[in-house]
Amino acid sequence: MNKRFFKYYYLRFIRLQGDPREIARGIAIGVFIGITPTIPLHTVLILATALLLRAGKIAGLLASFVVSNPLTFFFQYFFSWRIGTWLLPYDLSWERIQSVMAVISGGSSFKESIESLGKLGWESIMVMLSGGILLALPFTLASYFLSLWFFNSYRRRKKKKIE
């Protein structure tokens, strides 16, 4: 990731309109879902959760794009797998996860991605989801409080400049 990537998303974030708490909730939702191993369902999950929690939908989608991209999702799946296999008694090989990741990252259709996930079985999905949730929680909390602080500070500075 280069400087332009960060500048682009920084500008997209500071242009978000709305209540800082609503934006921060959206960012936290996007980070949480973006880190969990639910790649073919990210957009749907973010929009549904943001609607339920009255959070910024655009903020959630932007945050998800930042934390879940081709450079990061290998690590997210790997650590979700490690944490989940440590936490639950089910046996899930890394090779099975890699085969699903190959389908998802290979430009396959939504249907093919879902079918690939379904072939893992419920025990494997539980391993990955429980590991992903535990992995995502600290990042979610940090992103909420940091973005709330950032947007409150940014709005105060912007208001002072206008006065």
C-alpha positions, 0 to 999 in steps of 0.5 A: 500500500502506498501513500496515495492509498492512505491519502485517498481513504483519509480524504474519503473519511474526513468528508463523511457527514453526520454525527461523529458517534454514528460515523464511529459506529459505522467504522467499528462495524466495518472493521469488525465485519471486515476482519471476520472471515466472511468475505463474500458477505461483507457488504450485506452484513455491514449494511444490515448491521449499520441499519440495525445500529443506526450507524454510518453505512458509507463509513462501514463500507469504507472501513471494511475496504481498508481492513479487508483487501487482498493484502490483508485477508490472508493474515485475517484468515490465518489468524482466525484459523489459529485462534479458532482451532485453539479455542474449539475442539474441531480439527480444521486443516490449513489446506482446507482454508487455503482452498476456499481462499483460492476460490474467493480470491480467484475472481469466482462468482458469489455463488461459487464462493458461497458453495466453497464455504458451504463445503467446509462444513459447520464445524469448520465455519464455527472455527473460523467465525469464532476465531475471527470474532475474537481477532476482530474485537480489539480492533473494533473497540479501538477503531470506535474510540479512535474514530470518535475522537478523530471526528470530534476533534476534526469537527471542533477544529473545522468549526474554529476555522469558520468562526 
